[in-house]
Amino acid sequence: MILGLRVVCGLSRSSSRPLGPPLFPVFEVTVSGAVHYRGWEVVQVVSGIAYDCDVLVVGGGIVGLSTAYAITRAAPGTRVTVLEKESGPAQHQTGRNSGVIHSGIYYRPGSLKARYAVRGAAEMVKFCAEYGIPHAVTGKLIVATERDELPRLHALVQRGRENGIPVRELGPAQIGEYEPEVRGLAGIHVGTTGICDYVAVARQLAESSGAEIRYGARVVRVDRRADLGVAVRTAGPGGGEVVRGRVLVNCAGLYCDEVARLTGDEPGMRIVPFRGEYFTLARPELVRGLVYPVPDPAFPFLGVHLTRGIDGGVHIGPNAVPALAREGYGWGTVRVRELGATVAWPGTWRIAARHWRYGGGELRRSVSKGAFARAVRRLLPVVSEGDLVPAAAGVRAQAVLRDGTLVDDFLIREGARAVHVLNAPSPAATASLPIGREVARRALAVLGG
């Protein structure tokens, strides 16, 4: 029996920011064994600390929810809490894309993107079939419309084969067999590409994970103690609260670099947001499936493409223009603090200096519907400006290094009591199940360490 023992959990925090009073509580153990906390409600007491969960996931997009799902599958009984600042799951990158299940043909052999996309595509189809989520394996065309694109097209054929992806090379007449209205000098057909409803996938992951999902919970502060865990203060419509866990997993997407820095870890990169603008094709009968241009290997963007979605409509896009806010879905959305942080990052200026010509073309297609239509006509000559109906835009969370390098692969880093997913744009939705397992493996290793 311990009499009058006073335990103060007040260790130096790893963050360089002055974050105010510690979020881990001060408590006293009395002769009766009751534990009295000053100011905080307690869910469970373990080793003198009140932990609400074992693993605390920040971000309720498809990667965060896949991580929660993987943790509870790999280690049943592990308590997982997911904090999502929106009122529901998958409201940003997951829910604002083309809905394509990517084959993995574009990605460097051996890279995380290549391995996880190839594996993830098959797993995503199986997951959708198991839970009755709308999906289809449609295949897609990649079409060269200029002679200088032919070497890059042939390189894609080789890359696809190295990644174990079945690829069929096509001449102009064979392109027409798949897509009668599409014109090109040569093309390839990739049979393992598909489409699905990623928002429905995210909802199913949330339900099947058994995790506690707290919506409307925006992370505003993190108090990380290497020998204790993490305590996170949230803000939201219902007011703020403090949530404590043993390990933090950062799947915050557009804000992942900020969450890493709140935790006290310098990520060595910054998210530079790129808006992708879309149109809907007013004459969807012009396109049967998925049609892509040959991408420029200098950029992680795939170019304006045509996608017949799971809803039967044909979506055209996206381009890639700088967003003036992390959630800048239109030119009218400007957040001065976020824009200032983007401009202050040296890598931003180095991108602009290195790729100004490419960026100028993207900007032109953003402000001119006619210029966008001309880009589409390279693949689909019969389309007119009047066929393009504006649709919802998305924003890509692109990690950029200090030297201006656009991070091309998935990027996952670890800190004390933390795992940070720092670059997970496309094809992260396709690859979400393998990504989730890898992040879960790392989080559970920290938990058991």
C-alpha positions in Angstrom: 0.0 0.0 0.0 1.4 3.4 -1.0 0.6 6.3 1.2 0.6 9.9 0.0 2.5 9.2 -3.3 2.4 12.2 -5.6 3.3 11.5 -9.2 3.9 14.4 -11.5 4.0 13.7 -15.2 5.8 16.8 -16.3 8.7 16.0 -18.6 10.4 18.3 -21.1 8.5 18.2 -24.4 10.3 17.5 -27.7 8.6 20.3 -29.6 10.5 23.5 -29.9 7.3 25.5 -29.7 6.0 26.9 -26.4 2.8 24.8 -26.2 1.5 25.8 -22.8 0.8 23.5 -19.8 1.4 19.8 -20.4 -1.5 17.7 -21.6 -0.6 14.7 -19.5 -2.3 15.1 -16.1 -0.9 15.5 -12.6 -2.5 13.0 -10.3 -2.3 11.6 -6.7 -2.7 8.0 -5.6 -4.3 7.8 -2.1 -4.4 5.1 0.5 -7.7 3.7 -0.9 -6.2 3.3 -4.3 -8.6 5.7 -5.9 -7.0 8.0 -8.5 -7.9 11.7 -8.5 -7.2 13.7 -11.6 -7.1 17.4 -11.7 -9.2 18.7 -14.6 -9.3 15.7 -16.9 -11.7 12.8 -17.4 -10.0 9.4 -17.4 -11.0 6.4 -19.5 -8.3 4.0 -18.4 -5.3 4.0 -16.0 -2.2 2.1 -17.1 1.1 2.6 -15.4 -0.1 5.8 -13.8 -1.2 7.5 -17.1 -4.7 7.8 -18.4 -4.7 6.4 -21.9 -7.8 6.8 -24.1 -6.4 4.4 -26.6 -3.3 2.5 -27.7 -2.9 4.0 -31.1 -4.1 7.5 -32.0 -4.6 8.0 -35.8 -4.8 11.6 -37.0 -6.8 11.7 -40.3 -9.9 10.0 -41.5 -9.1 9.6 -45.1 -8.6 6.2 -46.8 -5.0 5.9 -45.6 -5.8 6.7 -41.9 -8.8 4.4 -41.9 -6.9 1.6 -43.7 -4.2 1.9 -41.0 -6.9 1.6 -38.2 -8.3 -1.4 -40.0 -4.9 -3.1 -40.4 -4.0 -2.5 -36.7 -7.1 -4.1 -35.4 -6.8 -7.0 -37.8 -3.1 -7.6 -37.0 -3.5 -7.1 -33.2 -7.1 -7.8 -32.0 -7.8 -5.9 -28.8 -5.6 -3.0 -29.7 -7.6 0.2 -29.0 -7.5 2.6 -31.9 -9.0 6.1 -32.0 -9.2 8.1 -35.3 -9.4 11.9 -35.1 -10.9 13.5 -38.2 -11.6 17.3 -38.4 -14.4 17.0 -40.9 -18.0 15.8 -40.1 -17.4 12.5 -42.0 -14.7 10.4 -43.7 -12.9 10.9 -47.0 -13.8 14.5 -47.7 -10.6 15.6 -49.3 -8.1 13.7 -51.4 -10.0 10.4 -51.0 -13.3 11.8 -52.1 -12.1 14.2 -54.7 -10.3 12.2 -57.4 -11.1 10.2 -60.5 -12.0 7.0 -58.6 -9.4 4.9 -60.6 -7.9 1.7 -59.3 -4.4 2.2 -60.8 -2.5 -0.8 -62.2 1.0 0.4 -61.1 2.4 0.8 -64.7 3.8 4.3 -64.1 5.9 3.7 -61.1 9.6 2.9 -60.8 10.1 -0.9 -60.4 10.9 -1.7 -56.7 9.5 1.6 -55.4 6.8 1.6 -52.8 4.3 3.0 -55.3 5.0 0.2 -57.8 4.8 -2.6 -55.2 1.9 -1.2 -53.3 -0.2 -0.2 -56.3 0.2 -3.6 -58.1 -0.7 -5.4 -54.8 -3.2 -2.9 -53.8 -5.2 -2.9 -57.0 -5.9 -6.7 -56.7 -6.7 -6.3 -53.0 -9.0 -3.3 -53.6 -11.0 -5.3 -56.2 -11.3 -8.2 -53.7 -12.3 -5.8 -50.8 -15.0 -4.1 -52.9 -16.4 -7.5 -54.0 -16.4 -8.8 -50.4 -18.4 -5.8 -49.1 -20.6 -5.1 -52.1 -18.9 -1.8 -53.0 -19.5 -0.6 -56.6 -16.4 -1.3 -58.7 -15.4 -2.6 -62.1 -12.2 -3.8 -63.8 -12.3 -1.8 -67.0 -8.8 -1.7 -68.3 -7.5 1.6 -69.8 -5.7 3.0 -72.8 -2.6 5.2 -72.7 -2.3 7.0 -76.0 0.5 8.8 -77.7 -0.7 11.6 -80.0 2.8 13.0 -80.9 5.9 11.3 -82.3 8.1 12.6 -79.4 5.8 10.7 -77.0 6.5 7.3 -78.7 9.8 6.6 -76.8 8.1 7.4 -73.5 5.2 5.1 -74.4 7.6 2.2 -75.2 9.3 2.9 -71.9 6.0 2.5 -70.1 5.5 -0.9 -71.8 8.9 -2.0 -70.4 8.1 -0.6 -67.0 4.8 -2.3 -66.9 6.3 -5.7 -67.7 9.0 -5.2 -65.1 6.2 -4.5 -62.6 4.4 -7.7 -63.6 1.5 -5.9 -65.3 0.0 -7.4 -68.5 0.3 -4.8 -71.3 -0.9 -4.9 -74.9 0.6 -2.6 -77.5 -1.8 -1.0 -80.0 -1.6 0.6 -83.4 -4.1 3.4 -84.5 -6.7 0.9 -85.7 -6.6 -1.1 -82.5 -7.0 2.0 -80.5 -10.3 2.5 -82.3 -11.5 -1.0 -81.4 -11.4 0.0 -77.7 -12.4 3.7 -78.2 -13.9 4.6 -81.6 -13.7 8.4 -81.0 -10.1 8.5 -79.7 -7.2 9.2 -82.0 -3.5 8.4 -81.6 -0.3 7.2 -83.2 0.1 4.3 -80.9 -1.2 3.1 -77.6 -1.1 0.5 -74.9 -4.0 -1.3 -73.1 -3.6 -2.1 -69.4 -6.1 -4.7 -68.4 -5.9 -4.5 -64.6 -7.0 -0.9 -64.2 -10.4 -0.3 -62.7 -12.8 2.1 -61.0 -14.5 2.1 -57.7 -16.2 4.3 -55.0 -13.4 5.2 -52.7 -15.7 7.1 -50.3 -17.7 3.9 -49.8 -14.4 2.0 -49.3 -13.4 4.5 -46.6 -16.7 4.1 -44.8 -16.4 0.4 -44.8 -12.9 0.5 -43.5 -14.1 2.7 -40.6 -16.9 0.3 -39.8 -14.9 -2.9 -40.1 -11.9 -1.6 -38.1 -13.9 -1.4 -34.9 -11.9 1.8 -34.1 -13.5 4.8 -32.3 -13.9 7.5 -35.0 -14.2 11.0 -33.6 -15.4 13.4 -36.3 -15.2 17.2 -35.9 -11.9 16.8 -34.0 -9.3 19.1 -35.4 -5.8 18.6 -33.9 -4.4 21.9 -32.6 -1.7 20.7 -30.2 0.4 17.6 -29.5 2.3 16.9 -26.3 4.6 14.0 -27.1 6.7 12.3 -24.3 9.1 9.7 -25.5 8.7 7.4 -22.5 4.9 8.0 -22.0 3.1 8.5 -25.3 1.2 11.4 -26.9 -1.6 13.7 -25.7 -3.5 15.6 -28.4 -5.8 18.6 -27.9 -8.5 18.9 -30.4 -10.9 21.7 -31.4 -14.3 21.3 -33.0 -17.9 22.3 -33.1 -18.5 20.7 -29.7 -15.5 22.3 -28.1 -12.0 20.9 -27.5 -10.9 17.8 -25.6 -7.7 16.0 -24.8 -7.1 12.5 -26.2 -4.1 10.4 -25.0 -2.5 7.4 -26.6 0.7 5.4 -26.5 1.5 5.9 -30.2 0.5 8.6 -32.7 0.0 7.8 -36.4 0.0 10.9 -38.6 -2.2 10.4 -41.7 -3.3 14.0 -42.0 -2.8 14.3 -45.7 -2.8 18.0 -46.6 -1.7 18.9 -43.1 0.7 16.0 -42.4 3.8 18.2 -42.3 2.1 20.5 -39.8 1.0 17.6 -37.6 4.6 16.2 -37.7 5.9 19.6 -36.5 3.3 19.8 -33.8 4.6 16.5 -32.6 8.1 17.9 -32.5 9.5 16.1 -35.5 11.0 18.1 -38.4 9.8 16.2 -41.5 12.3 17.7 -43.9 9.6 18.5 -46.5 6.6 20.7 -46.8 3.2 20.0 -48.4 2.8 22.2 -51.5 -0.9 21.9 -52.5 -1.7 21.5 -56.2 -5.3 21.9 -57.3 -6.7 19.5 -59.9 -9.6 20.8 -61.8 -12.2 18.6 -63.5 -15.0 18.8 -66.0 -17.8 16.3 -66.7 -18.4 15.4 -70.4 -21.8 16.4 -71.5 -21.8 13.6 -74.1 -20.6 10.6 -72.1 -21.3 8.2 -75.0 -18.1 9.5 -76.6 -16.0 7.6 -74.2 -16.3 3.9 -73.3 -13.7 3.6 -70.5 -10.5 5.2 -69.4 -8.2 7.1 -71.7 -4.9 8.6 -70.6 -2.1 10.6 -72.3 1.5 9.6 -72.1 2.8 11.4 -68.9 5.9 13.5 -68.6 8.2 11.5 -66.4 9.6 14.7 -64.9 6.4 15.2 -63.0 4.3 13.0 -60.7 1.1 14.2 -62.5 -0.6 12.0 -65.1 -2.0 14.7 -67.3 -5.6 15.4 -68.3 -7.4 12.1 -68.9 -10.9 10.7 -69.5 -12.5 8.5 -67.0 -15.9 6.8 -67.1 -16.6 6.6 -63.4 -18.6 4.1 -61.4 -21.6 6.5 -61.7 -21.5 6.2 -65.5 -20.5 9.8 -66.1 -17.2 10.7 -67.8 -14.9 12.9 -65.8 -12.1 14.9 -67.6 -9.0 16.1 -65.8 -7.2 17.0 -63.7 -4.7 19.6 -64.5 -2.3 20.7 -61.8 -2.1 24.3 -60.6 -0.9 25.8 -57.4 -3.6 26.1 -54.8 -3.7 29.2 -52.6 -4.8 27.2 -49.5 -4.4 23.6 -48.4 -8.0 23.1 -49.2 -8.0 25.7 -52.0 -10.6 24.1 -54.3 -11.0 27.3 -56.3 -9.1 30.5 -57.1 -11.3 32.3 -54.7 -10.1 30.3 -51.7 -7.1 32.0 -50.1 -5.7 31.4 -46.7 -3.0 33.9 -46.0 -1.1 31.8 -43.3 -1.0 28.7 -45.4 -0.1 30.6 -48.6 2.7 32.4 -46.7 4.1 29.0 -45.4 4.1 27.7 -49.0 5.8 30.7 -50.3 8.4 30.7 -47.5 9.5 27.2 -48.3 12.7 27.4 -50.5 11.5 24.3 -52.4 8.5 26.2 -53.8 10.7 28.8 -55.5 13.0 26.1 -56.9 10.0 24.3 -58.4 8.8 27.5 -60.0 12.3 28.3 -61.4 12.8 24.8 -62.8 9.3 24.2 -64.2 7.9 27.6 -65.1 7.1 26.6 -68.7 5.1 23.5 -67.6 3.4 25.5 -64.9 2.4 28.2 -67.3 0.6 25.7 -69.5 -1.3 24.4 -66.5 -2.3 27.9 -65.5 -3.5 28.7 -69.0 -5.7 25.6 -69.0 -7.1 26.6 -65.6 -8.2 30.1 -66.6 -9.2 29.3 -70.1 -11.9 26.6 -70.8 -10.9 26.8 -74.5 -7.3 25.9 -73.7 -8.5 23.0 -71.5 -10.7 21.8 -74.4 -7.8 21.9 -76.8 -5.8 19.7 -74.5 -8.7 17.2 -74.4 -9.0 17.3 -78.2 -5.5 15.8 -78.5 -7.1 12.5 -77.4 -10.8 13.1 -78.3 -10.9 15.3 -81.4 -14.8 15.5 -81.5 -15.1 17.2 -78.1 -16.1 20.9 -78.1 -15.8 23.5 -75.4 -19.5 23.3 -74.9 -19.1 19.6 -74.0 -17.2 20.5 -70.8 -19.3 21.0 -67.7 -17.4 22.2 -64.6 -17.1 19.7 -61.8 -15.7 19.6 -58.3 -12.0 20.1 -58.0 -9.5 18.2 -55.8 -6.2 19.2 -54.1 -3.1 17.0 -54.2 -1.0 17.0 -51.1 2.5 17.0 -52.8 5.6 16.7 -50.6 8.4 19.0 -51.7 11.9 18.9 -50.4 14.0 22.0 -49.6 15.9 21.7 -52.8 12.7 21.7 -54.9 12.5 18.0 -55.5 8.9 16.7 -55.9 8.9 13.6 -53.7 7.9 10.9 -56.2 7.4 7.9 -53.9 5.3 7.3 -50.8 7.2 8.7 -47.8 6.8 7.2 -44.3 9.0 8.3 -41.4 9.1 7.6 -37.7 9.8 9.6 -34.6 9.6 8.8 -30.9 6.2 7.4 -30.3 5.1 8.5 -33.8 4.7 7.3 -37.4 4.3 10.0 -40.0 2.8 9.4 -43.5 4.4 12.4 -45.3 3.7 11.8 -49.0 0.7 9.7 -50.1 -1.0 11.3 -53.1 -2.1 9.1 -56.1 -2.0 6.1 -56.2 -2.5 6.1 -52.4 -6.2 5.2 -52.7 -5.4 2.2 -54.8 -2.5 1.2 -52.5 -4.3 2.1 -49.3 -4.6 -1.5 -48.0 -0.8 -2.3 -48.3 0.1 1.2 -47.1 -2.2 0.7 -44.0 -0.5 -2.6 -43.2 3.0 -1.1 -43.4 2.0 1.8 -41.2 0.3 -0.5 -38.8 3.4 -2.7 -38.7 5.5 0.3 -37.7 3.0 1.6 -35.1 2.7 -1.8 -33.5 6.5 -2.2 -33.3 6.6 1.1 -31.5 3.7 0.0 -29.2 5.5 -3.2 -28.4 8.9 -1.6 -28.0 
